[in-house]
Amino acid sequence: MVLETKTLEEKARQLLKERGVSVIDIAKLVMYLQKDYIPGLSLENCVDSVDSVLSKREVHNAILTGIQLDILAEEDKLLQPLQEIVAQDEGLYGIDEILALSIVNVYGSIGFTNYGYIDKVKPGILQMLNDHEGPRIHTFLDDIVGAIAASGASRLVHQYPDNADQLMH
């Protein structure tokens, strides 16, 4: 049985909200990535783009999988040594980025470069998610949120192809 896309989207959005991530938070990341390249870009444009990304089944699957793994790590329910690796967000563990790239892959090469950049600088909500203080583990979620933002930014770039040359540095 295949679940309805609407059901998956609702659950994915609910999990993001429960983990402290709003569409506005992600839209602000999109704005951060594109404000210098798209004249007149508004937060509303960015929200629309994030909403479009969040309508994709591949995105739902990545959100559900990543957040579930983060929750299992919080509950100390992963097998060792994976438990320690995920709980510590070990630098050499790249599966969290690979899962996030499944989102970016939907939106092409500009999404990959945006994702690499935003994953490195960690502005806005990404900084909070990457803070390893407190009981919450966001090893997967920070990368997923960054990938959603990078995909939203890429989607906007494809809507403004005349500005693409400025983006391909």
KATAFEN-V987872 format. One record per residue. D_FIRST is the distance of its C-alpha to the first C-alpha in whole Angstrom. Layout:
# KATAFEN-V987872
d_first:D_FIRST
d_first:D_FIRST
This chain:
# KATAFEN-V987872
d_first:0
d_first:4
d_first:6
d_first:9
d_first:12
d_first:15
d_first:13
d_first:13
d_first:17
d_first:18
d_first:17
d_first:19
d_first:22
d_first:22
d_first:22
d_first:25
d_first:27
d_first:27
d_first:28
d_first:31
d_first:30
d_first:30
d_first:29
d_first:33
d_first:34
d_first:32
d_first:33
d_first:37
d_first:36
d_first:35
d_first:38
d_first:40
d_first:39
d_first:40
d_first:43
d_first:45
d_first:44
d_first:42
d_first:45
d_first:45
d_first:41
d_first:40
d_first:38
d_first:36
d_first:36
d_first:34
d_first:32
d_first:31
d_first:30
d_first:28
d_first:26
d_first:25
d_first:24
d_first:22
d_first:20
d_first:18
d_first:15
d_first:17
d_first:19
d_first:17
d_first:15
d_first:19
d_first:20
d_first:17
d_first:18
d_first:22
d_first:22
d_first:21
d_first:23
d_first:26
d_first:25
d_first:25
d_first:28
d_first:30
d_first:29
d_first:31
d_first:27
d_first:27
d_first:29
d_first:32
d_first:34
d_first:30
d_first:31
d_first:34
d_first:33
d_first:31
d_first:33
d_first:36
d_first:34
d_first:36
d_first:37
d_first:37
d_first:33
d_first:31
d_first:27
d_first:27
d_first:29
d_first:27
d_first:23
d_first:25
d_first:26
d_first:23
d_first:23
d_first:27
d_first:26
d_first:24
d_first:28
d_first:30
d_first:33
d_first:35
d_first:32
d_first:32
d_first:36
d_first:35
d_first:33
d_first:36
d_first:38
d_first:37
d_first:35
d_first:39
d_first:41
d_first:38
d_first:39
d_first:38
d_first:35
d_first:35
d_first:38
d_first:37
d_first:34
d_first:36
d_first:38
d_first:38
d_first:40
d_first:38
d_first:35
d_first:33
d_first:31
d_first:30
d_first:30
d_first:27
d_first:27
d_first:30
d_first:29
d_first:26
d_first:28
d_first:31
d_first:28
d_first:27
d_first:31
d_first:31
d_first:29
d_first:30
d_first:33
d_first:32
d_first:31
d_first:34
d_first:36
d_first:35
d_first:36
d_first:39
d_first:40
d_first:44
d_first:43
d_first:41
d_first:45
d_first:45
d_first:42
d_first:42
d_first:45
